[in-house]
């Protein structure tokens, strides 16, 4: 099997796995909410409600499809499609496991190990908000437009701090490649040891970038009826909702890769796993991803939504100064460690 064929197969596998995880994240979200609120949660569709995501998907497909008469039809269709596309694009630079050898050929469990992987991630994330903005504006609805404006200002405010937190990480690792960052954590400690403040800044900004509570102001039902997707129905609404869970999955994968060792785990080479090591590494990475997804859900059903002034104050008066301070502290530590060395 040549490298191109393997990459195509890997793309299809990651695409299917991403869809499956996003679908069952909706089930897990409702189960986590039920546990925290002392309820049962979905339990009618299949054993333990495991067929609930299929029932929800079927409902989305079967619902009446309509486009508001005063909307911009083509942009109205483009918005959710673009939002979904950018959600999928981020997964191509994530290393899902180490390389393995088959019939004398070495294959990498990373679709594209580009040397500017972090820049690519930031670029795609920044472009993703255009799907929300296009959908909100094209709806010709005041609540949708307000949600789109909130989303754009929120993204701009927190992308700056997210980028600055990654600058400190790049100073420590010396690379923008996610593959190299993951590989470096095999030989030493996970980056959370060197960048604890950077991790806190990044995960808070990840909540804001994915519009997850307590940063869900672009779609706050109590104020904006549903925000940027107020006028959407059927599968177009499903694409918006589904893309949110894909973004949560990818954000969890990025957090695990950048700060928690990625697919690496302690004493992995001493266990004598041989050819099974890449498979076990992938399972370990998905275990870390599952932990972060559950953390996203726990925060949603624990913390109340911010007011908009609180959201902006946190972004500009707290996260931005902390991110700048983190870069300064990282530079000082690296300078003095170099002097000592």
N, C-alpha and C positions, 0 to 999 in steps of 0.2 A: 504493500500500500504506500503510495507516494504521499509527500507532505501536504499537497493541496487537497487530496481526498480526505486525509485525516482532519485537516482544518475545517472542511465543510461538514464532516460528521460531528466534530466538536461543537461547531456553531449550532447545528440542529439540536444536539443533546442539551446544550446550555439554554437554548430557546425554550425547549419543552420543559426542562426542569424549572426555569424561571416562571413559566406560566403556571406550572403545578404548585410551586411554592406560593406564588401570589394568590392563587385560588384558595388554597388551604389556609393562608394567612387570614382570609376573611372569616373562616370557620374558627380559627384559633383566637382571633380578636373577640369574637362573640363569646367564646368559652372563657377567656380570661376576664372579660367584663362580668360574666355571670358569676365566676368564682369570687371576684372582688365585691360584688353586690349581693352575694348569698342567694344566687338564683341557679337554675339548671342550665340555661342556654339552649341552643338548638339540639333537639333530641328526637325529632319526628322523621326526618328524611334519612333513612338508613340507621344502622347501629351507631349510637352515640352522636347522631346527626352528621355522620361523615359524608353523606351524599348532599348535604346542604349547599356546598359550592356549586355542584352540578345543577341543583334546583334553581339557585340564584342566576346562574348563567342562562339556563333555559328561559327563565322569566324575562331576563334582559332581551333575549332574542325575540321573544313572543310579544313583548309590549308594543303598543302602537308607536310607529315612527312618525314624527311630525317636525317640521321646520317652521318657525314663526314667520309670518308673512312679511314683517318689516325687517327681517334680518338679512345680512349679506350671506346668501346661500352657500357660496363656495368656501368662504372663510369660516362659516359656521361648521362645515364638514371638515375643513383642514385643521381646526384647532385641536380637537381630541386626537386626531390621527398623528399630528406632529408631536403632541405631548407623549403619546405612546411610543413613537419612534425613538425619541431622545432617551426615554427610559430604558429601552433595550440597548442603545448604542454604548452605554457605559460599561457593560459587562465584558467587552472584548479585550480589555487591557488587564483584567484581574487574573492573577495566576491561581488556578483552581487546584494545583498540585505540582509536584516536581516532575522532571522529565523521566521517561521510562524507555527502555529499549525492547524492541520487538523485531525479531528476525534480522538483527544487526543494524536496524534503523532506529534512531533516537527521536522520540516524539515529545513535544512540550504540551502540557495541559494549560496552555495560555494561547489564546487565539492570536493576539498581536502584542509582542513584547517590544513596544516602541520606547525609544530612549527619552521621550517626553510624556510618559504616561500620565503623570500628575497634571501637567498642563492640559492634556487631552480631556481628563476628567473634569477639570474646572471649566473648560470651554463648553463641553456638552451640557453640563449642569446649568451654566449661565444661559445657554440657548434654549433649554427646556421650558423656561418661563414664557417664551413666546407662544407656546401652545395655549397656555392659560390666558395670556393677553389677547390673542387672536379670538379665542372662543368667547371671552367676556365682552370684547368690543363688538364682534359680529352679531351677538344676540340682540343688540339694540334694546337692552333692558338696564335700568339704572342700578339694580342690585348686582347684575352680572358685571357691569362696568366698574362698580365700586370694588367688587371682589378682585377683578383683574388689576386695578390700580394698587390695591393692598398687596397682592402677590408680587408685583414688580418692585414696589418700594421695599418690601420685606426681603426679597432676593438680593437686591442691591446692597442693603444694609448688612446682611450677614455673610454674603460672599466675600466681602473684603476681609473680615476677621478669619473666615475659613482659609482664604489664600495665605494670609499672614501666618496662621498656625502651621501651614504646610511648609512655609519658608524655613521656619525653625527646624522642622523635620529634615528638610533637604540639607540644611547646614550640618546636621548630625550624620546623615547617611551618605551625603556626597553624590546623590543620584536622583533623577526624576523617574526612573524606571521602576514600576511596581514589582516586576520580576526580581530585580536586584535588591530592592528593599526587603522583599520576603526572604530571599536567599541569605542576606546578611544576618537575619534573625535566627538562622540555623546555628551559626557558630557562637553567638553571644546571647545577651539578654534581649527580651522583646523591647520594642521602642517605647512602650509605656513607662519603662524604668527611666529612660533618658528624657522623655517628654510628657510628664504627667499633666502639666498645665496645658500643653498643646493638645493633648487628648481631650481634656474637658472642654476647651474652646471648640474643637472640631465637632464633638458630639452634640453640643448645644446648637452649633450652626447647622448640623445635619438635620436636627429636628425642625429648624426654621426653613431649611431648603426643601424639605419634603412636606411642608404644610401640616405637620403632625402636631397635635395638642401638646403643650399649651400654646403653640404657634399657629393654630388653624384659623386665623382671622380671615384669610381670603374666602373661606367657605362657611363662616360661622352662621349656623342656621337660625340662632336666636336673633341675629341682627340683619342678616342679608338673605334670608330664606334658603340659601344654598350657595350664595356667592356666584362665582364665575360659571358654574354649571346649572344655574337656576332654570334656564330655558331648555335644557337638554333632557332627552328621554331615550328609552330603548338602549341600544348598544353604544351609542355615542356617549351617553352618561356612563355606561359600563366601562368604556375606554378610559375616561377620566378617573373613575374610582379604582380601576385595575392598575393604572399607571402609578397611582400613589403607593400601592403595595409592592409593585416592582421597584420603585425608588427606595422604599424601606428595605427591601431585600438587598439591593445593590449597595446602599449606604452601610448596611451591616457587614457586607463582604469587604468593603473598603476599610471600615474601622478595624475589622479583624486582621486584614492584611497589613495595614500601616502601623498599627500600634500593638497588636497582640500576637505577633509571630506568624500570621497567615496560616499556611498549612503545616507549619512546623509544630512539634510538641517535644517535651523533654525526653531525653534518652532514646530518641527515635532510631538512631543508628546502632545502639547497643542491644536492641530487642531482637535483632536477627530476622527481620521481616522479609528481607530479600526483595523479590519481585513484587511482593504485596505492599511494599512501603508507599508507593504513590497512591494506591487505593485507600490505604489507611489515612494518609495525609489529607486526602480529599474529604473523607468522613470527619476528620478532626476539624477541618475548616468549616464544614457545614454545621458541626456542633457549636462552634463559636458564633456562626451566623445566627443560628436558632436562638442562642442566648441573647444576642442583641435585639433580635426581632421581638422576643418576649419582653425585653426591657422597654422598647418603644411602646408596646401595648400597655405595660404596667404604668408608665408615665402618663399615657393618655387618660387612663381611667382613675388616676390618682390626683393629678394637679388640675386646677381650674384654668380656664383660658385667660391670657393676659388682656388687659386693656391695650388699645393701640398705642397710647403714649408710653405705657410700660414697655411694650415691645420695642419701640424706637429707642427709648432710654437705655435698655439693656444692650441693644446692638451697638449704639454709638458711644455711650458713656461708660460701659463696662467691658464688653467683649473686645472692642477695638483697642482701648488702652492696655488691656491684659495681653492681647496678641502682640502688640508692639513691645511690651515689657518682656514677654517670653523670648522674642528675638534677641533683645538686648542681653538678657540673662544667659541665654544659650551662647551668644558670642563671647561674653566674659568667661564663662566656664571653659569653653573650648580654647580660648586664648591662654588662660592660666594653666590648663591641663597640658597644652603644648609647651609652655614654658617649663613646667615641671618635668615633662617627658624629655 
